[in-house]
Every structure is written in C-alpha cells, then in structure tokens.
Amino acid sequence: MNAQPASVRPEHRWRWPLLEGLLPFDKARLGPDIMAGIILAALGIPEVMGYTKIIGTPVITGLYTLLLPVVVFALFGSSRHLVVSADSATAAMVAAGLVSLSLVANTPKYVALTSLVAILAGGLLLLARILRLGFLADFLSRSVLVGFLSGVGIQVALGELHSLLGLENGGHGVIQQLVFTFQHLPETRITTLCMALAVLVILVGFEVFAPHFPGALLAVIGMTAASAFFHWGEHGVGIVGEVPSGLPRLGLPAVVWKDVPGVLPIAFSCFIVILAQSAATSRAYAQRYRDSFSQNVDLVGLALANVAAGCSSTFVVNGSPTKTAMVDTGGGRSQVSHLTTAATVLLVLLFLTKPLSYQGAKKGTGAKKGTGQISEGV
C-alpha cells in the first residue's frame, strides 16, 4: 500500500481529541521509542538546565519543563513527533520582558511571574483553539521565523560568552554584556575556557565525522564525570551546585491580579512564537513520515502543557525543534518516546539529582532555597 501524503486532520465538532500522538500503537516500535525517550532525557536535561540561565530561574525549574508539560502534550496533542518543553526563544523573550519591568532574576517574584506568563500563554492558545485560529500559523512566513530564531540564537550565544570564559556577568543587554566581557578578558579562567573548548570540539567533531553518534551525550557524561572526579568546583570552575530533589510544587504561582497587565504582552509574544514554531515543526515531521496532524488539536495540547508548566513551578514551554530532532535521530516515532522521557526525568528528580550538581555552569545559577516557588520534595 502506498503511503498517503501528510495532511491536516479533519476537525470533529463534538469529539474531544485524546491520545492522537500515541495511537495507533505499534508494538514493533516500542523498543526504539523507549530508547529514543531515554536519549532525549540524557541530552535534554542538560539543555533545559542551561535554559534556566537564559530565563533567570533556579536550575531545577528546567527539569520541571520535561515532566508534566511533556506528559500533558503527549495526551492531548495530535503530533506524533513534536516535543514540548523549554525553548531558548521563549526563554529569552520572557527574560527580556521581565527585566524591562525592573525585576531581578532568581527572586521569588520573578520566578512566580515566569509561571504566570506560562499560564497566560496557555490561556491565549486555548482561546485560539476555541476560535479555530490554528490556520494563522500558515500565514507566518518560514523565512521570518527562521530569521527570528537565528537572531535569538545569536543573541543567546553572545550573552553566554562570559560563561565560556569563566567571567562574571556585567551590564544590561547583549551590547553592554559584550563590552563588559571584553574589558575583563585578562581575567579569563583558563581551566573553564579549556573545558568549554573541549566540549565544542567534541560536539562539532561528532557532528562532522560521526553525525549518528550522540556526541552531545558523550560530552555531557564525560565532563560531568570528570568534574566529580577532579572536584573542579573546588578549583574555581563554576558548577551547577546542589540540585534539590523531589517533585515540583503544584498550584497557582504566588501572584496577584495586578501582575497580569504587566506580563500579558510578554505572554502574547510567546503565544505568537509558540503558534508558529510548533506548527512548523509538527508539519515538517508529519510530511517526512506521511502522518496527519491537526493544528487546532495541537493548540489544545500546547495550551494545557503551558498551564501545567505554570502550575508546576516552571516557565513557558514551546514546541522544540532541537528536542524533536533528538527524538527523531534516536529512532522515536510517537509520543511514547516523550512519555519515556518524562518517566526518566521523574526518576532523576527523585533519586539522581546528585550527579547533576557536578555539571558545569556559571557560579550562582543553582537552585536557591527558600524562594517559596521551588519545592525540595513533596
């Protein structure tokens, strides 16, 4: 039988869509899907922890984006491939928006407002579904989206240059941060720089010479093990530090109604990016594997995933092209992979946060106790 071309799944007025990313279940794909989910967890955990540096929240909140939001989208979304979790574009947008409100990162109020942004973005996505506005993603130019994401990537990379050199952050905005970094180049920590260059060599080397080998996984495991063995944290190298174990605190963030108008424009900006980027990613993989999908059903999954994020002590989530590519490269072809990732993250949160404390990071980015927003165990 010839494969049917990818198509947008027809709408059903009264049927509540559920498990469309999981069914029909293919037993022959169970093993590859589970393995792809484990690979995503291994590669995605360090990535989402890094995104907390961009958005300015405790490191543990990154892991929370790979828990409930992933499960919720797997149950309510239509795409068999899209991974919904933390994303650099929306993280950078939220950080820029909250800093413009004169808020200080990694404070209880700041963390609470990042959760509020997620809930508001979820509400906007749900409103778009009610109004059947999924088709709007078709009017957002791919070239504009690629240009925007490329710009965000360059901004994030330049903003993290000081961390690569082992310097403290200084100044507000990318330009001031770059000026501060160049002014303090003589203070570069050679050990930190060598570590960063070694990781870059591993990543680029495997991408060029062995693209199917998980070079990023090797880099993460190797550097984490080396950090624990050589006690790099005691020799001036910034590491994550103590990562609290346990499940996230469930409930609404500690905000008041007057906080909503200030962050609503941030949530709307995130809504536009989530709508465009998620739809583009879902469509690309549906076309590759001749699957059907529904943009409006995905809006429900994305909306509920963001509400789940906001109510589980973490920040806005988005359809992630990089994590979707990780699962695809690992052989995953359904949301079974993503449920496996969530189960793996759950085990890490309960029993394996100690090894995460040895990962490299800028000093002072670890989870802060006493924020009132981050649980150390339920």
C-alpha positions in Angstrom: 0.0 0.0 0.0 1.4 3.4 -0.9 1.9 5.9 1.9 -0.6 8.7 2.0 0.8 12.3 1.9 0.8 14.3 5.1 -2.4 16.2 5.7 -4.2 18.3 8.3 -6.5 16.1 10.2 -10.2 17.0 9.8 -11.9 18.6 12.7 -14.6 16.9 14.8 -17.1 19.3 16.3 -18.1 17.2 19.3 -15.3 14.7 19.8 -12.7 15.5 22.5 -9.3 14.6 21.0 -7.1 12.4 23.2 -4.0 10.2 22.6 -3.8 11.1 18.9 0.0 11.3 19.2 0.1 7.8 20.7 -2.5 5.9 18.7 -2.5 3.7 16.7 0.1 1.9 18.9 2.8 0.0 17.1 4.3 -2.8 19.3 7.2 -3.2 16.8 8.2 0.5 17.6 8.1 0.1 21.4 11.8 -0.6 21.8 13.1 2.2 19.5 10.6 4.6 21.0 11.7 3.9 24.6 15.4 4.1 23.6 14.7 7.5 21.9 13.0 8.7 25.0 16.0 7.8 27.2 18.3 9.6 24.7 16.1 12.7 24.8 16.3 12.7 28.6 20.1 12.3 28.6 20.6 15.1 26.2 17.6 17.3 27.1 18.2 17.5 30.8 21.5 19.5 30.5 19.9 21.6 27.8 16.8 22.6 29.8 19.1 23.3 32.8 21.0 25.6 30.6 17.8 27.4 29.5 17.3 28.5 33.1 20.4 30.6 32.8 18.7 32.4 29.9 15.4 32.9 31.6 16.9 33.6 35.0 15.2 31.0 37.2 16.6 28.2 39.5 18.1 25.4 37.6 15.6 22.8 38.9 12.8 24.6 37.0 14.4 23.4 33.8 13.9 19.8 34.7 10.3 20.5 35.6 9.6 21.5 31.9 10.4 17.9 31.0 7.9 16.5 33.4 4.2 17.5 33.4 4.2 19.6 30.2 5.6 16.7 28.2 3.0 14.3 29.6 0.1 16.7 29.0 1.0 17.3 25.4 1.6 13.6 24.8 -2.0 13.0 25.9 -3.8 16.0 24.3 -1.7 16.9 21.3 -2.1 15.4 17.8 1.6 15.4 16.6 3.4 12.1 17.0 6.7 13.8 16.9 6.6 17.3 18.5 8.4 17.6 21.8 7.0 20.3 24.1 9.5 21.7 26.7 11.7 24.6 27.5 12.9 26.5 24.4 15.6 29.2 24.0 13.5 31.6 22.0 10.6 31.9 24.5 13.1 31.8 27.5 14.9 34.7 26.0 11.7 36.6 25.4 10.4 36.1 28.9 13.7 37.2 30.4 13.9 40.3 28.3 10.3 41.2 29.1 10.7 40.8 32.9 14.0 42.6 33.0 12.3 45.5 31.3 9.9 45.6 34.2 12.9 46.2 36.5 12.6 42.7 38.1 15.6 40.8 39.4 16.2 37.3 38.1 16.1 34.3 40.5 13.9 36.1 43.1 10.6 34.7 44.3 8.6 37.4 42.5 10.5 36.9 39.2 10.0 33.1 39.3 6.3 33.5 40.1 5.9 35.8 37.1 7.6 33.4 34.7 4.9 30.8 35.8 2.2 33.4 35.3 3.5 34.1 31.7 3.1 30.4 31.0 -0.5 30.3 32.3 -1.4 33.4 30.3 0.2 32.0 27.2 -1.8 28.8 27.7 -5.0 30.8 28.0 -4.3 32.6 24.7 -3.5 29.3 23.0 -6.8 27.8 24.3 -8.7 30.9 23.1 -7.1 30.5 19.7 -8.3 26.9 19.6 -11.9 27.9 20.6 -11.8 30.4 17.7 -10.3 27.8 15.4 -7.3 30.0 14.7 -4.8 27.2 14.0 -4.7 28.2 10.4 -3.0 31.5 11.3 0.3 29.6 11.5 0.1 29.2 7.7 0.4 33.0 7.3 3.6 33.3 9.3 6.5 33.2 6.8 9.0 30.5 7.3 11.8 32.9 6.4 10.6 35.3 9.1 10.5 32.5 11.6 14.0 31.2 10.7 15.4 34.7 10.8 13.8 35.4 14.2 15.1 32.1 15.7 18.5 32.7 14.2 18.6 36.1 15.8 17.6 34.7 19.1 20.3 32.0 18.8 23.0 34.6 18.1 21.8 36.8 21.0 21.8 33.9 23.4 25.3 32.7 22.3 26.8 36.2 22.7 25.0 36.6 26.0 26.8 33.4 27.3 30.3 34.3 26.1 31.3 35.4 29.6 30.4 32.0 31.0 32.6 30.3 28.4 35.5 32.5 29.6 34.7 31.9 33.2 33.9 35.6 33.8 31.1 37.1 35.9 28.2 38.7 34.1 28.1 42.5 33.9 25.9 45.1 32.3 22.3 45.0 31.0 21.6 43.8 27.5 23.8 42.0 25.0 25.9 45.0 23.9 26.7 46.1 27.5 27.5 42.4 28.4 29.8 42.1 25.5 31.6 45.4 26.4 32.0 44.2 30.0 33.3 40.8 28.8 36.0 42.3 26.5 37.0 44.7 29.2 37.7 41.8 31.5 39.3 39.4 29.1 42.6 39.4 31.1 40.6 37.8 34.0 39.7 34.8 31.8 39.8 31.4 33.7 42.0 29.2 31.5 40.6 26.0 33.1 37.0 27.0 32.3 37.9 28.1 28.8 39.7 24.8 28.1 36.7 22.8 29.3 34.3 24.8 27.1 36.6 24.4 24.0 36.9 20.7 24.7 33.1 20.3 24.7 32.8 22.4 21.5 35.4 20.2 19.8 33.5 17.1 20.8 30.2 18.4 19.6 31.5 19.7 16.2 33.7 16.8 15.7 31.0 14.2 16.0 28.6 16.3 14.0 31.0 16.4 11.1 32.6 12.9 11.3 30.0 10.8 13.0 26.6 12.5 12.9 24.7 9.5 14.0 26.7 9.1 17.2 25.4 11.0 20.2 28.4 13.2 20.7 26.5 15.6 22.9 25.7 12.7 25.3 29.3 11.7 25.4 30.4 15.3 26.2 27.8 15.7 29.0 28.6 12.4 30.6 32.4 12.8 30.2 32.5 16.3 31.6 30.2 15.5 34.5 32.2 12.5 35.5 35.5 14.5 35.2 34.0 17.3 37.3 33.0 14.9 40.0 36.4 13.0 39.9 38.7 16.0 39.9 36.5 18.3 42.1 36.6 21.1 39.6 34.2 23.1 41.7 37.0 23.4 44.3 39.4 24.8 41.7 37.5 27.9 40.5 35.4 26.2 37.9 31.7 27.1 38.1 29.4 24.1 38.5 25.6 23.8 39.0 25.9 23.0 42.7 23.2 21.4 44.8 20.1 20.5 42.9 17.1 19.9 45.1 15.4 16.5 44.7 11.7 15.8 44.8 8.6 16.8 42.8 7.6 20.3 41.8 5.1 22.2 44.0 1.7 22.1 42.4 -0.6 25.1 42.4 -1.0 28.6 41.1 2.0 30.9 41.4 2.1 33.5 44.2 0.9 36.5 42.1 -1.9 39.0 42.3 -4.3 40.2 39.6 -2.4 43.5 39.2 0.5 41.5 37.9 -1.4 40.3 34.8 -1.4 43.5 32.7 2.4 43.9 33.1 3.2 40.4 31.8 0.3 40.0 29.3 2.3 41.5 26.4 5.1 39.0 27.2 2.7 36.1 27.1 1.2 37.3 23.8 4.7 37.4 22.2 5.3 33.9 23.5 1.9 32.9 22.1 2.9 34.0 18.6 6.2 32.2 18.7 4.7 29.0 20.1 2.0 29.0 17.4 4.4 29.5 14.6 7.3 27.4 15.7 5.3 24.4 17.0 3.1 24.3 13.8 6.2 24.5 11.5 7.9 21.7 13.4 4.8 19.4 13.5 4.2 20.0 9.8 7.8 19.2 8.8 7.9 15.9 10.6 4.3 14.9 9.5 5.4 15.5 5.9 8.6 13.4 6.4 6.7 10.4 7.8 3.4 10.8 5.9 1.5 11.4 9.1 -1.6 13.5 9.6 -1.9 16.2 12.3 -4.3 18.9 13.4 -3.1 22.3 14.2 -6.1 23.1 16.3 -5.7 19.9 18.4 -2.1 20.8 18.9 -3.2 24.1 20.2 -5.1 22.3 22.9 -2.1 20.3 23.8 0.2 23.3 23.8 -2.3 25.3 25.9 -2.7 22.6 28.6 1.1 22.0 28.6 1.7 25.7 29.4 -1.0 25.7 32.1 0.6 22.6 33.6 4.0 24.3 33.5 2.7 27.4 35.2 1.0 25.3 37.9 4.1 23.1 38.5 6.7 25.8 39.4 8.2 26.2 36.0 8.1 28.5 33.0 6.6 28.7 29.4 7.1 25.7 27.1 7.1 25.5 23.4 7.4 23.0 20.5 11.1 22.5 20.4 12.8 21.8 17.0 16.0 20.7 18.7 14.5 18.2 21.0 12.1 16.9 18.3 15.2 16.3 16.2 16.9 14.4 19.1 14.0 12.0 19.3 13.9 11.6 15.5 17.6 10.9 15.4 17.2 8.4 18.2 14.5 6.5 16.3 11.4 7.7 18.1 8.2 7.9 16.0 5.5 8.5 18.6 4.7 10.2 21.9 5.7 7.0 23.6 9.3 8.4 23.5 8.2 11.6 25.2 6.4 9.7 28.0 9.6 7.7 28.5 11.5 10.9 28.8 9.1 12.2 31.5 9.4 8.9 33.4 13.2 9.2 33.2 13.1 12.8 34.5 10.8 11.7 37.3 13.4 9.1 38.4 16.2 11.7 38.2 14.2 14.2 40.3 13.5 11.6 43.0 16.9 9.8 43.1 19.6 11.2 40.8 19.9 14.9 41.3 23.3 14.5 43.0 25.2 13.8 39.7 23.6 16.9 38.1 25.3 19.1 40.7 28.7 18.4 39.0 27.7 19.8 35.7 29.5 23.0 34.5 27.6 26.3 34.9 28.2 29.8 35.9 28.5 30.2 39.6 25.4 31.2 41.4 22.9 29.7 39.0 22.0 26.7 41.1 18.6 26.4 42.7 18.0 28.8 45.5 16.4 27.5 48.7 13.7 29.5 50.3 12.4 31.1 47.1 8.9 30.0 48.0 8.4 28.7 44.5 10.7 25.7 44.2 9.9 22.6 46.1 12.6 20.4 47.6 10.3 17.5 47.8 6.6 16.8 48.2 
